[in-house]
Amino acid sequence: MLALNDSRMTGGEPSGASRSESATRRRLRLVVRAFVDLLPLTLLLFVALEWNGIPGQGYRASLAYLDAGMAARVGAPLYDPEPVAAPHEFVGKWPYLYPPPLAAVLSFLPPLDYPTFDRLWLILNVLALCMFGASLARIRDGRWSIRGAWIWSAAVFATPGAAHALHFGNVEPLIWALVGVGFSVPTVAGAALALGAAFKVTPAWAWLTFVSRRPGRHVPSTAAATVGLTALSAWVFGARRLLELCREWITAVLPSLSQGQFWGGSIAVLRDGIGPLDVLGNVSLSFLPVQLAALTVWDYQGGPLPAGARLFLTGVGLGLPLLLLWRLRFLSLRMQAAVVLCVAALVSPITRIFTLPLLLLPLAIHRAERDGLDDGDFSEAFSRGQSP
């Protein structure tokens, strides 16, 4: 009543608080619009600084991909096995920790010196970031558009972890791009997500959601991509060595990764003091209790985690996404897949900040559903409250 009386007294004019809020929103829109308009210049400046400032430095993750591609070409060892199945420790160089198919694909890159490869990898990652932004725009607006691609690419670039991924030459932008294509192009969703899962396990959760709810649509493209990538990997490594590498990844690499990593790369660094959020900051929600315990009540001196901690990490890392896969079927297909994917990424034993831009997926899907902008090929699965 008070607001109504005030409106009558002022002749229907907005109150001072409303005018202030409107002015704040206008200023915020202007700032966002300026950032979007300057994105091409910002990216060019970023690339220019990176181009001349950091190529060839050994602490960058791109070195691991160069070494993996070379190892795949010449038949050299691909992995440096962990000495013990304990939380992964960073020892000053990024090792190759991904499944063998990624190394098989990397083997087709031309043999280059490290600084040149670093620059090529930077360009590929920038293009992948823009592809992810374009895919988010396609999801949000229901169509491809240059303006939408710039807006969402700006949002991706501004998300914590994106610039770090470009700077350190991580493979994550390529994973974003594959996931984005999977969520925005229904005809190749199964294939794109299967490829992403073959390079890094996390996208498998989105793929599983798509396939479990729409097997008839997504299994064929999944099968085509899987057969093609397997054939390519077998051609690069040989069928027998490919099997040996897969076994080595499962038995010598995965056991360490499944036990997480302490902030900064080791328990010693963690106890010296938590530094700023950077590439060695493990933001995993499942590993957080382990880190807090090691800082307070648990005198952890290294080595394998206790059986209870390992069981907890495995239970949360697998159990929570599976629970959401079952319980969230009332959501649209893409929204459920995005939520399951993001939760799985956040409760993985190791969660790098490179993963955080994926959190834009459910935002884009939510805004599209709010405005009724359903993709025609996903329309059956988009019916809220129904399972296809």
C-alpha positions as CSV (number, residue, x, y, z in Angstrom):
1,M,0.0,0.0,0.0
2,L,2.8,2.3,0.8
3,A,4.4,1.8,-2.6
4,L,1.0,2.3,-4.2
5,N,0.4,5.5,-2.3
6,D,3.9,6.7,-3.3
7,S,3.1,6.0,-6.9
8,R,-0.1,7.9,-6.7
9,M,1.5,10.8,-5.0
10,T,4.2,11.1,-7.6
11,G,1.9,10.7,-10.5
12,G,3.1,7.2,-11.4
13,E,6.7,8.2,-11.7
14,P,9.3,5.6,-10.5
15,S,10.8,6.2,-7.1
16,G,14.3,7.3,-6.5
17,A,15.4,3.8,-5.7
18,S,13.9,2.5,-8.9
19,R,15.6,5.2,-10.9
20,S,18.9,4.4,-9.3
21,E,18.5,0.7,-10.0
22,S,17.6,1.4,-13.6
23,A,20.7,3.7,-14.0
24,T,22.9,1.0,-12.4
25,R,21.5,-1.6,-14.9
26,R,22.1,0.7,-17.8
27,R,25.7,1.3,-16.7
28,L,26.3,-2.4,-16.3
29,R,24.9,-3.0,-19.8
30,L,27.2,-0.4,-21.2
31,V,30.2,-2.0,-19.5
32,V,29.3,-5.4,-20.8
33,R,28.6,-4.1,-24.3
34,A,32.0,-2.3,-24.3
35,F,33.7,-5.5,-23.2
36,V,32.0,-7.5,-25.9
37,D,32.8,-4.9,-28.5
38,L,36.5,-4.9,-27.4
39,L,36.7,-8.7,-27.3
40,P,38.5,-9.0,-30.8
41,L,41.0,-6.4,-29.7
42,T,41.4,-8.1,-26.3
43,L,42.0,-11.5,-27.8
44,L,44.5,-10.1,-30.3
45,L,46.3,-8.3,-27.5
46,F,46.3,-11.5,-25.4
47,V,47.6,-13.6,-28.3
48,A,50.3,-11.0,-29.1
49,L,51.5,-10.9,-25.5
50,E,51.5,-14.7,-25.4
51,W,53.1,-15.0,-28.8
52,N,56.2,-13.1,-27.8
53,G,56.3,-13.7,-24.1
54,I,56.0,-17.3,-23.1
55,P,56.5,-19.8,-26.0
56,G,58.8,-22.7,-25.2
57,Q,58.7,-22.4,-21.4
58,G,58.8,-25.8,-19.8
59,Y,56.2,-25.3,-17.2
60,R,53.4,-25.1,-19.8
61,A,51.1,-28.0,-20.4
62,S,51.6,-27.8,-24.1
63,L,55.0,-29.4,-23.7
64,A,53.2,-32.6,-22.6
65,Y,51.1,-32.7,-25.8
66,L,54.1,-32.1,-28.0
67,D,56.0,-34.9,-26.3
68,A,53.0,-37.2,-26.5
69,G,52.6,-36.6,-30.2
70,M,56.3,-37.3,-30.8
71,A,56.2,-40.4,-28.6
72,A,53.2,-41.7,-30.6
73,R,55.0,-41.1,-33.9
74,V,58.2,-42.9,-33.0
75,G,56.9,-45.5,-30.6
76,A,58.5,-44.1,-27.4
77,P,56.9,-44.5,-24.0
78,L,53.9,-42.4,-23.6
79,Y,53.4,-42.3,-19.8
80,D,55.7,-41.7,-16.8
81,P,54.1,-44.1,-14.3
82,E,53.5,-42.8,-10.9
83,P,55.9,-44.4,-8.3
84,V,53.0,-45.2,-6.0
85,A,49.3,-45.0,-6.2
86,A,49.0,-41.9,-4.1
87,P,47.6,-38.4,-4.7
88,H,49.2,-37.0,-7.8
89,E,52.1,-34.6,-7.2
90,F,53.3,-31.9,-9.5
91,V,57.1,-32.1,-9.9
92,G,57.8,-29.1,-12.1
93,K,56.7,-30.4,-15.5
94,W,53.2,-31.3,-16.8
95,P,53.2,-35.0,-17.6
96,Y,50.9,-36.5,-20.2
97,L,48.0,-38.0,-18.2
98,Y,45.3,-38.4,-20.9
99,P,44.0,-41.6,-22.6
100,P,46.0,-42.8,-25.7
101,P,43.6,-41.6,-28.4
102,L,44.5,-38.0,-27.7
103,A,48.2,-38.8,-28.3
104,A,47.2,-40.6,-31.5
105,V,45.5,-37.4,-32.8
106,L,48.4,-35.2,-31.7
107,S,50.8,-37.4,-33.7
108,F,49.4,-35.9,-36.9
109,L,50.5,-32.4,-36.0
110,P,53.7,-31.5,-37.9
111,P,57.0,-32.1,-36.1
112,L,57.9,-28.7,-34.8
113,D,60.3,-27.1,-32.3
114,Y,58.6,-26.4,-29.0
115,P,58.2,-22.5,-29.4
116,T,56.6,-23.0,-32.8
117,F,54.3,-25.7,-31.6
118,D,53.4,-23.5,-28.6
119,R,52.2,-20.7,-30.9
120,L,50.2,-23.1,-33.1
121,W,48.6,-24.6,-30.0
122,L,47.7,-21.1,-28.7
123,I,45.9,-20.4,-32.0
124,L,44.0,-23.7,-31.9
125,N,43.0,-23.0,-28.3
126,V,41.7,-19.5,-29.1
127,L,39.7,-20.9,-32.0
128,A,38.3,-23.6,-29.7
129,L,37.3,-21.0,-27.2
130,C,35.4,-19.0,-29.9
131,M,33.8,-22.3,-31.1
132,F,32.6,-22.9,-27.5
133,G,31.2,-19.3,-27.4
134,A,29.5,-19.8,-30.7
135,S,27.9,-23.0,-29.5
136,L,26.6,-21.3,-26.3
137,A,25.1,-18.6,-28.5
138,R,23.5,-21.3,-30.7
139,I,22.0,-22.9,-27.5
140,R,20.8,-19.6,-26.1
141,D,19.3,-18.1,-29.3
142,G,18.4,-21.2,-31.2
143,R,20.5,-20.1,-34.2
144,W,24.1,-19.3,-35.2
145,S,25.0,-15.7,-35.1
146,I,28.2,-13.7,-35.1
147,R,27.0,-11.2,-32.5
148,G,25.9,-14.0,-30.2
149,A,29.2,-15.8,-30.7
150,W,31.1,-12.7,-29.7
151,I,28.9,-12.1,-26.6
152,W,29.3,-15.6,-25.3
153,S,33.0,-15.8,-26.3
154,A,33.5,-12.8,-24.1
155,A,31.7,-14.5,-21.3
156,V,33.9,-17.6,-21.7
157,F,37.1,-15.5,-21.8
158,A,36.0,-13.6,-18.7
159,T,35.3,-16.8,-16.7
160,P,38.0,-17.8,-14.2
161,G,40.2,-20.5,-15.7
162,A,39.7,-19.5,-19.4
163,A,42.7,-17.2,-19.7
164,H,44.7,-19.7,-17.6
165,A,43.9,-22.5,-20.0
166,L,45.2,-20.4,-22.9
167,H,48.2,-19.1,-21.1
168,F,49.4,-22.6,-19.9
169,G,48.5,-24.3,-23.2
170,N,46.1,-26.8,-21.6
171,V,43.9,-29.0,-23.8
172,E,40.7,-28.0,-22.0
173,P,39.5,-25.4,-24.6
174,L,39.4,-28.2,-27.2
175,I,37.2,-30.2,-24.7
176,W,34.9,-27.1,-24.3
177,A,34.5,-26.9,-28.1
178,L,33.6,-30.6,-28.4
179,V,31.1,-30.4,-25.5
180,G,29.7,-27.2,-27.0
181,V,29.2,-28.8,-30.4
182,G,27.6,-31.8,-28.7
183,F,25.1,-29.6,-26.9
184,S,24.3,-27.4,-29.9
185,V,24.3,-29.7,-32.9
186,P,21.9,-32.6,-32.2
187,T,22.9,-34.7,-35.2
188,V,26.5,-35.1,-34.0
189,A,25.9,-34.9,-30.2
190,G,26.8,-38.5,-29.6
191,A,30.0,-38.3,-31.7
192,A,31.2,-35.0,-30.3
193,L,30.7,-36.0,-26.7
194,A,32.2,-39.5,-27.3
195,L,35.3,-37.8,-28.8
196,G,35.5,-35.5,-25.8
197,A,35.3,-38.5,-23.4
198,A,38.0,-40.3,-25.3
199,F,40.3,-37.3,-24.8
200,K,39.3,-36.5,-21.2
201,V,36.9,-38.7,-19.2
202,T,34.5,-36.0,-17.8
203,P,32.4,-35.4,-21.0
204,A,31.4,-39.1,-20.7
205,W,28.8,-38.1,-18.2
206,A,27.1,-35.8,-20.7
207,W,27.3,-38.5,-23.3
208,L,25.8,-41.1,-20.9
209,T,22.9,-38.7,-20.2
210,F,22.2,-38.2,-23.9
211,V,22.5,-41.9,-24.8
212,S,20.4,-43.1,-21.9
213,R,17.5,-40.9,-22.8
214,R,17.7,-40.9,-26.6
215,P,19.6,-44.0,-27.6
216,G,18.1,-44.2,-31.1
217,R,19.3,-40.7,-31.9
218,H,22.8,-40.7,-30.4
219,V,24.1,-44.3,-30.5
220,P,24.7,-44.3,-34.3
221,S,26.9,-41.2,-34.3
222,T,28.7,-42.4,-31.1
223,A,29.4,-45.7,-32.8
224,A,30.8,-44.0,-35.9
225,A,33.1,-41.7,-33.9
226,T,34.2,-44.6,-31.7
227,V,35.0,-46.9,-34.6
228,G,36.8,-44.1,-36.5
229,L,38.9,-42.9,-33.5
230,T,39.8,-46.5,-32.5
231,A,40.9,-47.3,-36.1
232,L,43.0,-44.2,-36.2
233,S,44.6,-45.0,-32.8
234,A,45.3,-48.6,-33.9
235,W,46.9,-47.3,-37.1
236,V,49.1,-45.0,-35.2
237,F,50.1,-47.3,-32.3
238,G,49.3,-50.7,-33.7
239,A,46.4,-52.7,-32.2
240,R,48.5,-54.6,-29.6
241,R,50.4,-51.5,-28.4
242,L,47.1,-49.5,-28.2
243,L,45.7,-52.2,-25.8
244,E,48.9,-52.1,-23.8
245,L,48.7,-48.3,-23.5
246,C,45.1,-48.4,-22.5
247,R,46.0,-51.0,-19.8
248,E,48.9,-48.8,-18.7
249,W,46.7,-45.7,-18.4
250,I,44.1,-47.6,-16.3
251,T,46.7,-49.3,-14.0
252,A,49.5,-46.8,-13.8
253,V,48.0,-43.4,-14.3
254,L,44.3,-43.5,-13.2
255,P,45.0,-44.9,-9.7
256,S,47.0,-41.8,-8.8
257,L,44.5,-39.3,-10.4
258,S,41.6,-41.0,-8.6
259,Q,43.3,-40.0,-5.3
260,G,43.2,-36.3,-6.1
261,Q,45.9,-33.7,-5.7
262,F,46.6,-31.3,-2.8
263,W,46.5,-27.6,-3.4
264,G,49.7,-26.3,-5.0
265,G,50.7,-29.8,-6.2
266,S,51.7,-31.5,-2.9
267,I,50.8,-31.7,0.7
268,A,54.0,-29.8,1.6
269,V,53.0,-26.8,-0.6
270,L,49.5,-26.9,0.9
271,R,50.8,-26.7,4.5
272,D,53.1,-23.9,3.6
273,G,50.1,-21.8,2.9
274,I,47.3,-21.8,0.4
275,G,48.2,-19.5,-2.5
276,P,46.0,-17.8,-5.1
277,L,43.6,-19.6,-7.4
278,D,45.9,-20.9,-10.2
279,V,46.5,-23.9,-12.3
280,L,47.7,-26.0,-9.4
281,G,44.7,-25.2,-7.2
282,N,42.5,-28.2,-6.9
283,V,39.0,-26.9,-6.5
284,S,37.4,-30.4,-6.3
285,L,34.5,-30.4,-3.9
286,S,35.0,-34.1,-3.1
287,F,38.7,-33.6,-2.3
288,L,38.0,-30.6,-0.1
289,P,37.3,-32.6,3.1
290,V,40.6,-34.5,2.5
291,Q,42.5,-31.2,2.2
292,L,40.8,-29.7,5.3
293,A,41.5,-32.8,7.3
294,A,45.2,-32.7,6.3
295,L,45.4,-29.1,7.4
296,T,43.7,-29.7,10.8
297,V,43.3,-33.1,12.5
298,W,45.1,-35.5,10.2
299,D,48.8,-35.9,10.3
300,Y,49.2,-37.1,6.7
301,Q,52.8,-37.7,5.7
302,G,52.4,-38.8,2.1
303,G,51.7,-42.1,0.4
304,P,48.4,-43.7,-0.6
305,L,45.3,-42.3,1.0
306,P,43.6,-44.5,3.6
307,A,41.0,-46.9,2.3
308,G,38.1,-44.8,3.7
309,A,39.3,-41.7,1.9
310,R,39.7,-43.5,-1.4
311,L,36.2,-45.1,-1.0
312,F,34.8,-41.6,-0.2
313,L,36.3,-40.0,-3.3
314,T,35.2,-42.9,-5.5
315,G,31.7,-42.9,-4.0
316,V,31.1,-39.2,-4.4
317,G,32.9,-39.0,-7.8
318,L,30.8,-41.8,-9.3
319,G,27.7,-41.9,-7.1
320,L,26.6,-38.3,-7.2
321,P,26.5,-38.0,-11.0
322,L,24.8,-41.4,-11.3
323,L,22.2,-40.2,-8.7
324,L,21.5,-37.1,-10.7
325,L,21.3,-39.1,-13.9
326,W,18.5,-41.0,-12.3
327,R,16.8,-38.3,-10.3
328,L,16.8,-35.4,-12.7
329,R,15.0,-37.0,-15.6
330,F,12.2,-34.4,-15.1
331,L,14.5,-31.8,-16.6
332,S,15.0,-31.3,-20.3
333,L,17.6,-33.6,-21.9
334,R,20.2,-30.9,-22.4
335,M,19.7,-29.3,-18.9
336,Q,20.0,-32.7,-17.2
337,A,23.1,-33.5,-19.2
338,A,24.7,-30.1,-18.4
339,V,23.9,-30.4,-14.7
340,V,25.3,-33.9,-14.5
341,L,28.4,-32.9,-16.5
342,C,29.1,-29.8,-14.3
343,V,28.5,-31.7,-11.0
344,A,30.7,-34.6,-12.2
345,A,33.5,-32.1,-13.0
346,L,33.3,-30.4,-9.6
347,V,33.3,-33.7,-7.6
348,S,36.1,-35.3,-9.6
349,P,39.1,-35.9,-7.3
350,I,41.1,-33.3,-9.3
351,T,39.2,-30.3,-10.6
352,R,41.4,-27.7,-12.4
353,I,40.1,-24.1,-12.8
354,F,40.3,-24.8,-16.6
355,T,37.0,-26.7,-16.1
356,L,35.0,-23.7,-14.8
357,P,33.9,-22.3,-18.2
358,L,31.7,-25.4,-18.6
359,L,29.5,-23.9,-15.9
360,L,28.2,-21.5,-18.6
361,L,26.4,-24.4,-20.3
362,P,23.4,-24.7,-17.8
363,L,23.2,-20.9,-17.8
364,A,22.7,-20.7,-21.6
365,I,20.3,-23.6,-21.6
366,H,18.3,-22.1,-18.7
367,R,17.9,-18.8,-20.6
368,A,16.9,-20.5,-23.8
369,E,14.2,-22.6,-21.9
370,R,13.0,-19.5,-20.1
371,D,12.4,-17.8,-23.4
372,G,10.9,-20.9,-25.0
373,L,13.8,-21.2,-27.6
374,D,13.8,-24.9,-27.9
375,D,15.9,-26.5,-30.6
376,G,13.6,-28.4,-33.0
377,D,15.8,-31.6,-33.0
378,F,15.7,-31.6,-29.2
379,S,12.0,-30.6,-28.8
380,E,10.8,-33.9,-27.6
381,A,13.4,-34.1,-25.0
382,F,12.8,-30.5,-24.0
383,S,9.3,-31.1,-22.8
384,R,9.6,-30.3,-19.1
385,G,8.2,-33.0,-16.8
386,Q,8.4,-35.7,-19.5
387,S,11.1,-38.3,-20.3
388,P,11.5,-39.0,-24.0
